[in-house]
Amino acid sequence: MKKKKPLATIWEVSDELWERIEPLILEFDPPKETGRPRINPRNVLDALIFRIRTSCQWNHIPRVYGDDSTIHRTFQHWVDIDLFPK
């Protein structure tokens, strides 16, 4: 019996997956026309994957993804607008 090849561990959203996810984020949470530019939603999603995979605290998310408070606030907003189905 052949051994199954293990699936690759996901640490970041692939370009192919992002093409499918981005329209959903823009539909549920379109960017505002005025005000401060918001954090890149792909970075937020990558940070959420990192946090889930490592079980780290919000303040231990690497800065490469963005400010930890902004990531957390964006995640809470996405939960509030039901971006993630239950």
C-alpha positions in Angstrom: 0.0 0.0 0.0 1.4 3.4 -1.0 1.8 6.0 1.7 -0.2 9.1 1.1 1.8 12.2 0.5 1.2 14.7 3.4 -0.5 17.9 2.6 1.5 21.1 2.8 1.2 23.1 6.0 -0.6 26.4 5.4 1.2 29.3 6.9 0.0 32.0 4.5 -2.8 32.4 2.0 -1.8 31.3 -1.5 -2.4 33.6 -4.4 -5.0 31.1 -5.8 -6.9 31.1 -2.5 -6.6 34.8 -2.1 -8.3 35.3 -5.5 -11.3 33.5 -4.1 -11.3 35.1 -0.6 -10.7 38.8 -1.5 -14.1 39.4 -3.2 -15.8 38.1 -0.1 -13.9 40.4 2.2 -14.6 43.3 -0.1 -18.3 42.5 -0.3 -18.7 42.2 3.5 -16.2 44.9 4.5 -15.7 47.4 1.6 -13.0 50.0 2.1 -14.2 53.4 3.3 -13.8 56.3 0.8 -12.3 58.7 3.4 -10.2 58.3 6.5 -7.0 56.5 7.3 -6.0 53.7 5.0 -6.7 50.3 6.5 -4.4 47.4 7.0 -4.0 44.9 4.1 -6.7 42.3 4.6 -4.4 39.6 3.2 -1.9 40.4 6.0 -4.7 40.1 8.5 -5.7 36.7 7.2 -2.0 35.5 7.2 -1.7 36.8 10.8 -4.8 34.9 11.8 -3.5 31.7 10.3 -0.2 32.3 12.1 -2.0 32.8 15.4 -4.2 29.7 15.0 -1.2 27.5 14.0 1.1 28.7 16.9 -1.5 29.5 19.6 0.4 32.6 20.3 -1.0 35.6 22.0 -2.1 38.6 19.9 0.9 40.6 21.0 3.3 37.9 19.8 2.1 38.0 16.2 5.2 39.0 14.0 5.3 42.7 13.0 5.7 41.6 9.4 1.9 41.1 9.3 1.1 44.5 10.8 0.3 46.0 14.2 -1.1 43.4 16.6 -3.8 45.6 17.9 -5.0 46.5 14.4 -5.0 42.8 13.4 -7.1 42.0 16.5 -9.5 44.9 15.9 -9.9 43.9 12.3 -10.6 40.3 13.3 -13.2 41.4 15.9 -14.8 43.6 13.2 -14.9 40.7 10.8 -16.6 38.5 13.4 -19.1 41.3 14.1 -20.1 41.6 10.4 -20.4 37.8 10.1 -17.6 37.4 7.6 -16.9 34.0 9.2 -20.0 31.7 9.1 -20.7 29.8 12.2 
